[in-house]
Amino acid sequence: RHRYDHHQRSFRESMRSLRPDKPWSTKLSSAGLVYCHFGSQILAGLLQLPEDGPVVTALYDKLYENFVEEIDAIDNGIAQAEGEPRYALSTTLSARVGHLNPRWNDPDQDTEVG
C-alpha cells in the first residue's frame, strides 16, 4: 500500500521483520520504511549495477547500518545506550537539520532566507 507512517500503535516492523535476511531489529521510522522498500532499487539505478548484485547489497547494508538505522532509532525514541551514555552525540542528522532552523527568539523567522 506504500503507507509509510510508522506511528500507529500496532506498528512494530523492523528491517529483520520485513527482510528476514537482514539482522537489524530497530523499529523502522518512515525513512527506514522507504529505504527498506526502495533503497536497493535506488542504489542500483545510481550505480548502474544489478539490484541483487554484491556491490549494491553491500552498500545497502552499510548505508542502513551506518546512517538510516540511527534515523530510525532517534525518530522512535530508542536510547543509544542503557543507562548513562558514555559520550554525547552532537552531530546527529537531527541536530544538523535543527541548526538550519532559526532560533526560537530570532526576530526573523523566515526559513527561506539564506
C-alpha positions as CSV (number, residue, x, y, z in Angstrom):
1,R,0.0,0.0,0.0
2,H,3.1,2.3,0.4
3,R,1.9,3.8,3.6
4,Y,5.0,4.8,5.5
5,D,3.5,6.3,8.7
6,H,5.2,4.3,11.5
7,H,3.3,6.0,14.3
8,Q,0.3,3.6,14.5
9,R,0.2,1.7,17.8
10,S,0.2,-1.6,16.1
11,F,3.3,-0.9,14.0
12,R,6.3,-3.0,15.1
13,E,8.2,-3.6,11.9
14,S,12.0,-3.7,11.7
15,M,14.4,-4.4,8.8
16,R,14.6,-8.0,10.0
17,S,10.8,-8.5,10.2
18,L,10.3,-7.2,6.6
19,R,13.5,-8.7,5.2
20,P,14.4,-11.8,7.2
21,D,17.9,-11.9,5.5
22,K,18.8,-8.7,7.4
23,P,20.0,-8.7,11.0
24,W,18.7,-5.3,12.3
25,S,15.8,-5.3,14.8
26,T,15.5,-1.5,15.3
27,K,11.9,-0.4,14.8
28,L,11.7,1.4,11.4
29,S,10.8,5.0,11.0
30,S,9.2,6.4,7.8
31,A,12.7,6.9,6.5
32,G,13.7,3.3,7.3
33,L,10.5,2.0,5.7
34,V,11.1,3.9,2.4
35,Y,14.8,2.7,2.5
36,C,13.7,-0.9,3.1
37,H,11.4,-0.9,0.1
38,F,13.3,1.3,-2.4
39,G,16.9,1.5,-1.2
40,S,18.3,-1.3,-3.3
41,Q,16.5,-0.1,-6.4
42,I,17.7,3.5,-6.0
43,L,21.3,2.4,-5.3
44,A,21.3,0.1,-8.3
45,G,20.0,2.9,-10.5
46,L,22.6,5.3,-9.3
47,L,25.4,2.8,-9.7
48,Q,24.0,1.3,-12.8
49,L,24.6,-2.2,-11.3
50,P,22.2,-5.1,-10.8
51,E,19.9,-4.6,-7.7
52,D,20.7,-8.1,-6.4
53,G,24.5,-7.8,-7.1
54,P,27.2,-7.9,-4.3
55,V,28.1,-4.3,-4.6
56,V,24.6,-3.0,-4.2
57,T,23.9,-5.5,-1.4
58,A,27.0,-4.5,0.5
59,L,26.3,-0.8,0.0
60,Y,22.7,-1.2,1.0
61,D,23.7,-2.9,4.3
62,K,26.4,-0.4,5.1
63,L,24.2,2.6,4.4
64,Y,21.5,1.2,6.6
65,E,23.8,0.2,9.5
66,N,25.8,3.4,9.5
67,F,23.2,6.0,8.6
68,V,19.5,5.0,8.3
69,E,19.3,2.9,11.5
70,E,20.3,6.0,13.5
71,I,17.4,7.9,12.0
72,D,15.1,5.0,12.8
73,A,16.2,4.9,16.4
74,I,16.1,8.6,17.0
75,D,12.7,9.0,15.4
76,N,11.3,6.2,17.5
77,G,12.9,7.4,20.8
78,I,15.2,4.4,21.2
79,A,18.1,5.2,23.6
80,Q,21.6,5.0,22.4
81,A,22.6,3.0,25.5
82,E,21.1,1.5,28.6
83,G,21.6,3.9,31.5
84,E,24.0,6.8,31.2
85,P,25.6,7.2,27.8
86,R,29.3,7.2,27.7
87,Y,29.5,10.1,25.3
88,A,27.3,12.7,23.7
89,L,26.4,12.8,20.0
90,S,26.5,16.4,18.9
91,T,26.4,15.9,15.2
92,T,23.4,13.8,14.6
93,L,21.3,14.3,11.5
94,S,18.5,15.7,13.7
95,A,20.9,18.2,15.2
96,R,22.2,19.3,11.8
97,V,18.7,19.8,10.5
98,G,17.8,21.7,13.7
99,H,20.8,24.1,13.1
100,L,19.2,25.1,9.8
101,N,16.1,26.4,11.6
102,P,16.0,29.9,13.1
103,R,16.4,30.2,16.9
104,W,13.1,30.4,18.7
105,N,13.7,34.0,19.7
106,D,15.2,35.1,16.3
107,P,13.2,38.2,15.1
108,D,13.4,36.9,11.5
109,Q,11.6,33.5,11.4
110,D,11.7,33.2,7.6
111,T,13.2,29.8,7.0
112,E,13.5,30.5,3.2
113,V,16.2,33.3,3.8
114,G,19.7,32.0,3.2
